[in-house]
Amino acid sequence: MSVLWSLFLLVCGGALLYFGGSGLVRGSASMATRMGVSQLVIGLTVVAFGTSAPELFVSTTAALRGSTDISLGNIVGSNIANIALVLGAAMVLRPMLVQRSTFRREIPFVIGASIVLWVMAMDGRVGRLDGIILLVLFAGFLYYCYHTRHPVGEEAGQMHITRSTWVDVGLVLGGLVGLVAGSELFVRGATELARLIGVSEFFIGLSVVAVGTSLPEMATSTLAAARGHADISVGNIVGSNLFNILLVQGTVSTIMPVPVPSQWALWFDLPVMTALPCLLLALILLPPRHNLVRHEGLFLLAIYTAYIVAGAVAGALV
């Protein structure tokens, strides 16, 4: 694969991600109002699953091909990028008011799931039994989401619906297809370019592949923030991180045990993944309470930059 062809895949993938994210946000936001379900729940489930599909596809395929380092690096790196890069960028674009239920229940779920994965990895691998446990926890999360549906009120935003239900369904399905196809093209191009500079598979998964598969979250969350749907933006990130740990890692580990590639991954990457939702919760509780503002978004972006630089300088990922 030539450099020009790789760049072509990156451009095509990026375009598909943009339009896919736009369609998914428009369709899901309208469906949330039409169906009497809050935008937060839609973001936590439908949108989160759609934008986590690339992680599921890439990680499962990598595991089946024996590239488990890419698989684990993709999941850990995606969760770090989702909060520090994606949500940070969305916050810079537009400050967000966060629902009480998000920081009381959903974000603690992410913290708990991150701790569980970290503990599972301490014996040097995430095995099949660990994968089954993660899938059971995922089923419990879906059960929770189903039983916390509530009618749309002021918190979900008022929308004037002029489209038919089938148009909304088409937007959601078309958006999901665009996100999955765009991510696949982007990751193919980016992975080949990364290999040209001779970095390890874990670093590829943690950085290039992770950012590539997080582009659906980036497209969806930033577009949702720009349209004033903060619930979908934050819910998408929270839901995607849970899906990545419980569904994606659970599925991959059930298929094939995933070894932890290094002590650096165990004592740096996984702790960073666990600490970021804790930091997000702290930012939400700081004055002005329940708000995520622009300078906090810049702070998260700085953390992500420092994280990538620290990994590269340490040389432990290469």
C-alpha positions, -999 to 999 in steps of 0.1 A, spaced: 0 0 0 15 33 -11 15 65 10 -9 82 -15 -33 54 -13 -32 55 25 -39 92 25 -68 86 1 -83 61 25 -79 87 54 -97 114 34 -126 91 23 -129 76 58 -130 111 74 -158 122 50 -179 91 58 -173 97 95 -185 133 93 -217 126 74 -224 94 93 -221 113 126 -244 140 114 -271 116 103 -269 96 135 -272 127 157 -301 141 137 -320 108 136 -314 98 172 -323 132 186 -355 133 167 -363 97 177 -357 105 213 -384 131 213 -408 111 192 -405 79 213 -407 97 246 -372 86 256 -347 110 270 -317 120 248 -294 108 275 -307 72 273 -305 73 235 -269 86 237 -260 58 263 -274 30 241 -282 35 204 -256 62 196 -230 46 219 -234 12 203 -232 27 168 -200 46 175 -185 17 194 -191 -7 165 -157 2 149 -139 -7 182 -158 -40 183 -150 -48 146 -114 -38 147 -106 -54 181 -123 -87 173 -107 -89 139 -73 -82 154 -78 -108 181 -88 -135 155 -56 -127 135 -35 -130 167 -28 -93 170 -41 -91 206 -18 -61 213 -38 -40 188 -70 -53 204 -62 -42 239 -45 -10 229 -75 0 208 -99 -4 237 -77 14 263 -66 41 239 -102 47 227 -114 52 262 -86 76 270 -92 95 237 -130 96 242 -127 116 274 -95 136 270 -97 142 232 -133 138 220 -151 153 250 -124 179 255 -129 191 219 -167 191 223 -164 212 255 -142 237 238 -167 239 210 -196 246 234 -199 244 272 -223 217 284 -248 214 312 -246 178 326 -276 160 340 -276 150 376 -281 113 368 -250 113 346 -226 122 374 -245 103 400 -249 70 381 -235 68 346 -200 82 352 -195 60 383 -204 30 361 -175 39 338 -152 43 368 -163 9 382 -159 -8 348 -124 7 343 -113 -6 378 -127 -40 370 -107 -43 338 -76 -30 355 -79 -56 383 -86 -84 357 -54 -74 339 -31 -76 369 -25 -113 364 -10 -105 330 -40 -112 308 -77 -108 304 -90 -144 301 -121 -160 289 -138 -161 323 -130 -124 326 -146 -118 292 -178 -137 303 -180 -116 335 -176 -84 314 -205 -95 291 -227 -103 321 -220 -68 335 -229 -54 300 -262 -72 301 -268 -56 335 -260 -22 321 -285 -26 293 -311 -37 319 -304 -6 339 -308 17 308 -341 0 299 -356 5 334 -344 42 336 -362 54 305 -383 84 313 -405 108 293 -388 137 275 -390 170 294 -371 202 295 -338 183 302 -340 166 268 -346 198 249 -377 207 229 -376 198 192 -400 205 164 -403 173 144 -413 176 107 -397 144 94 -414 110 92 -403 82 115 -389 63 85 -367 93 76 -353 92 111 -347 55 110 -330 60 77 -308 87 91 -298 65 121 -291 34 99 -273 54 72 -253 71 99 -242 38 115 -232 25 81 -212 56 73 -195 55 107 -185 19 105 -173 21 68 -155 54 75 -137 40 105 -126 9 86 -112 30 57 -95 54 82 -80 27 103 -66 9 72 -49 40 59 -37 52 93 -24 17 104 -3 13 72 12 48 76 20 40 113 38 8 103 60 28 79 76 45 110 82 11 127 62 14 159 48 -16 179 13 -30 174 3 -20 209 13 16 202 -6 15 169 -37 2 187 -33 27 216 -28 58 194 -35 56 156 -62 29 157 -77 42 189 -80 77 175 -93 63 142 -120 43 159 -128 72 182 -136 95 152 -172 84 152 -175 96 188 -157 128 178 -180 134 149 -211 125 169 -202 143 201 -190 175 185 -220 177 162 -243 170 191 -226 197 211 -229 222 183 -266 215 179 -271 219 216 -278 183 224 -254 180 254 -271 149 267 -263 130 235 -227 143 235 -219 133 271 -241 102 270 -223 90 239 -189 92 255 -200 76 287 -219 49 269 -191 43 244 -165 38 272 -188 13 289 -195 -5 256 -157 -7 249 -149 -22 282 -179 -45 288 -190 -55 253 -159 -51 231 -133 -64 256 -158 -89 269 -163 -103 234 -127 -103 224 -115 -120 257 -142 -146 254 -130 -155 219 -93 -154 228 -75 -145 260 -58 -111 257 -23 -108 273 -12 -75 288 18 -65 266 39 -48 292 42 -34 327 40 0 312 5 -8 299 -5 -22 333 8 6 355 5 36 331 -21 32 304 -48 13 324 -44 37 354 -48 67 331 -79 51 316 -93 47 351 -83 81 363 -99 101 335 -135 94 343 -127 103 379 -112 136 367 -143 142 346 -165 137 376 -144 161 396 -147 188 368 -185 184 368 -187 190 405 -164 220 404 -181 255 402 -200 262 381 -216 230 392 -229 205 367 -212 224 338 -183 215 316 -167 247 303 -142 256 276 -111 260 297 -117 225 312 -119 212 277 -86 227 269 -72 211 301 -84 177 289 -68 182 255 -36 191 272 -37 159 292 -42 138 261 -12 155 244 9 149 275 -2 113 277 8 105 241 41 124 244 49 106 277 43 72 261 64 80 231 93 96 251 93 67 276 99 43 247 79 16 265 53 15 238 76 10 209 
